[in-house]
Amino acid sequence: MIPLEQQPKARRARAATYWAPAMTESQYAVFHFDVKTMSMREGEDGPLIFDSLAGAERYSQDKIAARPGLGCRIYDRDGKIVGTFTDTRVYERFHGQPAAQRSLLVGAACFVAGVALISLDVWLGFRLIFGVFLGVRFLWVAAVKLIDGVTGLKTGLKRVEHNSR
């Protein structure tokens, strides 16, 4: 076995990461994610590795120009996020204050529909029973949308930093 100080410098510079293949300090990894759900997507055989930040940024900009619903997140060797690239129009459609307001409106409409259907069924003496089933489902959707809307409004100012094309 060769002592560490006698190993070639290029071999010592490569270090294994816990989240990607071995990378040098000057390399960057690009992961793809779905802008709507903000969940990572599998690329071809894991992350794409670039030798420079400029190359990773150029690839990310080209990728989101070709597929606006896709985002790219760039990481350095230590796993620190260096940059996030999304199409601004797509991002704002699903996240932030306008999306939160839409969720609140849909939640309120579902709440009214659910209460109306259950009330109609109660008024008719539970002869329609279908009204209760639909009403409960509308109330469930209303709860989810209202929670999503309120949470979105509260965190609207803490928006993820991202670069636009």
C-alpha positions as a Markdown table, in Angstrom:
| # | Residue | x | y | z |
|---|---|---|---|---|
| 1 | Met | 0.0 | 0.0 | 0.0 |
| 2 | Ile | 1.3 | 3.5 | -1.0 |
| 3 | Pro | 1.4 | 6.1 | 1.8 |
| 4 | Leu | -1.1 | 9.0 | 1.3 |
| 5 | Glu | 1.6 | 11.6 | 0.8 |
| 6 | Gln | 3.2 | 9.5 | -2.0 |
| 7 | Gln | -0.1 | 9.0 | -3.9 |
| 8 | Pro | -0.6 | 11.2 | -7.0 |
| 9 | Lys | -2.4 | 14.5 | -6.3 |
| 10 | Ala | -5.3 | 13.8 | -8.7 |
| 11 | Arg | -6.1 | 10.6 | -6.8 |
| 12 | Arg | -6.1 | 12.3 | -3.5 |
| 13 | Ala | -8.4 | 15.1 | -4.7 |
| 14 | Arg | -11.2 | 12.6 | -5.5 |
| 15 | Ala | -13.3 | 11.9 | -2.5 |
| 16 | Ala | -16.3 | 9.7 | -2.1 |
| 17 | Thr | -19.5 | 11.5 | -1.2 |
| 18 | Tyr | -22.4 | 10.1 | 0.7 |
| 19 | Trp | -24.9 | 11.1 | -2.0 |
| 20 | Ala | -23.0 | 10.9 | -5.3 |
| 21 | Pro | -20.0 | 9.2 | -6.9 |
| 22 | Ala | -16.5 | 10.4 | -6.0 |
| 23 | Met | -15.9 | 14.0 | -7.0 |
| 24 | Thr | -13.1 | 16.5 | -7.0 |
| 25 | Glu | -13.4 | 19.9 | -5.3 |
| 26 | Ser | -13.9 | 21.6 | -8.7 |
| 27 | Gln | -16.7 | 19.2 | -9.8 |
| 28 | Tyr | -20.5 | 19.8 | -9.4 |
| 29 | Ala | -23.4 | 17.4 | -9.5 |
| 30 | Val | -26.7 | 18.3 | -11.2 |
| 31 | Phe | -30.0 | 16.6 | -10.0 |
| 32 | His | -33.3 | 17.0 | -11.8 |
| 33 | Phe | -36.6 | 17.7 | -9.9 |
| 34 | Asp | -40.2 | 18.2 | -10.8 |
| 35 | Val | -41.1 | 21.8 | -10.3 |
| 36 | Lys | -44.8 | 21.1 | -9.3 |
| 37 | Thr | -44.0 | 18.6 | -6.6 |
| 38 | Met | -40.4 | 19.7 | -5.8 |
| 39 | Ser | -39.4 | 16.0 | -5.7 |
| 40 | Met | -36.2 | 14.7 | -7.2 |
| 41 | Arg | -36.4 | 12.8 | -10.5 |
| 42 | Glu | -34.0 | 10.1 | -11.4 |
| 43 | Gly | -31.6 | 11.1 | -14.1 |
| 44 | Glu | -29.6 | 8.8 | -16.3 |
| 45 | Asp | -27.6 | 6.7 | -13.8 |
| 46 | Gly | -27.8 | 9.2 | -10.9 |
| 47 | Pro | -26.6 | 12.8 | -10.9 |
| 48 | Leu | -24.8 | 14.4 | -13.8 |
| 49 | Ile | -21.2 | 15.4 | -12.9 |
| 50 | Phe | -19.7 | 18.6 | -14.4 |
| 51 | Asp | -16.1 | 19.7 | -14.2 |
| 52 | Ser | -17.0 | 23.4 | -13.7 |
| 53 | Leu | -19.8 | 25.4 | -12.2 |
| 54 | Ala | -20.2 | 27.3 | -15.5 |
| 55 | Gly | -20.8 | 24.0 | -17.3 |
| 56 | Ala | -23.4 | 22.9 | -14.8 |
| 57 | Glu | -25.2 | 26.2 | -15.0 |
| 58 | Arg | -25.2 | 26.2 | -18.8 |
| 59 | Tyr | -26.6 | 22.7 | -18.8 |
| 60 | Ser | -29.3 | 23.6 | -16.3 |
| 61 | Gln | -30.4 | 26.6 | -18.3 |
| 62 | Asp | -30.6 | 24.7 | -21.5 |
| 63 | Lys | -32.5 | 21.8 | -19.8 |
| 64 | Ile | -35.2 | 24.1 | -18.3 |
| 65 | Ala | -35.5 | 25.9 | -21.6 |
| 66 | Ala | -36.3 | 22.6 | -23.3 |
| 67 | Arg | -38.5 | 21.3 | -20.5 |
| 68 | Pro | -40.0 | 24.1 | -18.4 |
| 69 | Gly | -41.7 | 21.7 | -15.9 |
| 70 | Leu | -38.3 | 20.3 | -14.9 |
| 71 | Gly | -35.9 | 22.0 | -12.5 |
| 72 | Cys | -32.2 | 21.5 | -11.9 |
| 73 | Arg | -30.4 | 21.7 | -8.6 |
| 74 | Ile | -26.6 | 22.0 | -8.5 |
| 75 | Tyr | -24.6 | 20.6 | -5.6 |
| 76 | Asp | -20.9 | 20.8 | -4.8 |
| 77 | Arg | -18.8 | 17.9 | -3.5 |
| 78 | Asp | -19.8 | 18.5 | 0.1 |
| 79 | Gly | -23.6 | 18.3 | -0.7 |
| 80 | Lys | -24.2 | 22.1 | -0.4 |
| 81 | Ile | -26.7 | 23.5 | -2.8 |
| 82 | Val | -24.9 | 25.9 | -5.2 |
| 83 | Gly | -27.8 | 26.9 | -7.4 |
| 84 | Thr | -31.4 | 26.0 | -8.3 |
| 85 | Phe | -32.8 | 26.6 | -11.8 |
| 86 | Thr | -36.5 | 26.6 | -12.7 |
| 87 | Asp | -38.7 | 28.4 | -15.2 |
| 88 | Thr | -40.1 | 31.3 | -13.1 |
| 89 | Arg | -43.5 | 31.1 | -14.7 |
| 90 | Val | -43.9 | 27.4 | -13.9 |
| 91 | Tyr | -42.6 | 27.8 | -10.4 |
| 92 | Glu | -44.9 | 30.7 | -9.5 |
| 93 | Arg | -47.9 | 28.7 | -10.9 |
| 94 | Phe | -47.5 | 26.0 | -8.3 |
| 95 | His | -45.8 | 27.8 | -5.4 |
| 96 | Gly | -46.0 | 31.1 | -3.6 |
| 97 | Gln | -48.8 | 33.5 | -2.9 |
| 98 | Pro | -50.9 | 33.1 | -6.1 |
| 99 | Ala | -51.0 | 29.3 | -5.7 |
| 100 | Ala | -51.8 | 29.6 | -2.0 |
| 101 | Gln | -54.7 | 31.9 | -2.8 |
| 102 | Arg | -56.0 | 29.5 | -5.4 |
| 103 | Ser | -55.8 | 26.7 | -2.8 |
| 104 | Leu | -57.8 | 28.8 | -0.3 |
| 105 | Leu | -60.5 | 29.5 | -2.9 |
| 106 | Val | -60.8 | 25.9 | -4.0 |
| 107 | Gly | -60.9 | 24.8 | -0.3 |
| 108 | Ala | -63.6 | 27.3 | 0.5 |
| 109 | Ala | -65.7 | 26.2 | -2.5 |
| 110 | Cys | -65.3 | 22.5 | -1.5 |
| 111 | Phe | -66.2 | 23.3 | 2.1 |
| 112 | Val | -69.4 | 25.0 | 1.0 |
| 113 | Ala | -70.3 | 22.2 | -1.4 |
| 114 | Gly | -69.6 | 19.6 | 1.3 |
| 115 | Val | -71.8 | 21.3 | 3.9 |
| 116 | Ala | -74.5 | 21.9 | 1.3 |
| 117 | Leu | -74.6 | 18.2 | 0.2 |
| 118 | Ile | -74.7 | 16.9 | 3.8 |
| 119 | Ser | -77.4 | 19.5 | 4.7 |
| 120 | Leu | -79.5 | 18.5 | 1.7 |
| 121 | Asp | -79.2 | 14.8 | 2.7 |
| 122 | Val | -80.2 | 15.7 | 6.4 |
| 123 | Trp | -83.1 | 17.8 | 5.2 |
| 124 | Leu | -84.4 | 14.9 | 3.0 |
| 125 | Gly | -84.1 | 12.5 | 6.0 |
| 126 | Phe | -81.0 | 10.7 | 4.7 |
| 127 | Arg | -83.0 | 9.3 | 1.7 |
| 128 | Leu | -80.1 | 10.2 | -0.7 |
| 129 | Ile | -77.2 | 8.9 | 1.5 |
| 130 | Phe | -75.2 | 9.8 | -1.6 |
| 131 | Gly | -75.1 | 13.4 | -0.4 |
| 132 | Val | -73.4 | 12.4 | 2.8 |
| 133 | Phe | -70.8 | 10.4 | 1.0 |
| 134 | Leu | -70.0 | 13.2 | -1.5 |
| 135 | Gly | -70.2 | 15.8 | 1.2 |
| 136 | Val | -67.7 | 14.1 | 3.4 |
| 137 | Arg | -65.3 | 13.7 | 0.4 |
| 138 | Phe | -65.7 | 17.4 | -0.4 |
| 139 | Leu | -65.0 | 18.3 | 3.3 |
| 140 | Trp | -61.8 | 16.2 | 3.1 |
| 141 | Val | -60.6 | 18.0 | 0.0 |
| 142 | Ala | -61.6 | 21.3 | 1.6 |
| 143 | Ala | -59.5 | 20.6 | 4.7 |
| 144 | Val | -56.4 | 19.6 | 2.6 |
| 145 | Lys | -56.7 | 22.6 | 0.3 |
| 146 | Leu | -57.3 | 25.1 | 3.2 |
| 147 | Ile | -54.3 | 23.8 | 5.1 |
| 148 | Asp | -52.2 | 24.0 | 1.9 |
| 149 | Gly | -53.4 | 27.5 | 1.2 |
| 150 | Val | -52.8 | 28.8 | 4.8 |
| 151 | Thr | -49.4 | 27.2 | 4.9 |
| 152 | Gly | -48.5 | 28.6 | 1.5 |
| 153 | Leu | -49.5 | 32.1 | 2.6 |
| 154 | Lys | -47.5 | 31.8 | 5.8 |
| 155 | Thr | -44.3 | 30.6 | 4.0 |
| 156 | Gly | -44.9 | 32.8 | 0.9 |
| 157 | Leu | -42.2 | 35.2 | 2.0 |
| 158 | Lys | -39.7 | 32.4 | 2.6 |
| 159 | Arg | -39.6 | 31.4 | -1.0 |
| 160 | Val | -36.8 | 29.1 | -2.2 |
| 161 | Glu | -34.0 | 31.1 | -3.9 |
| 162 | His | -33.8 | 30.1 | -7.5 |
| 163 | Asn | -32.4 | 31.4 | -10.7 |
| 164 | Ser | -34.6 | 32.1 | -13.6 |
| 165 | Arg | -33.8 | 31.7 | -17.3 |
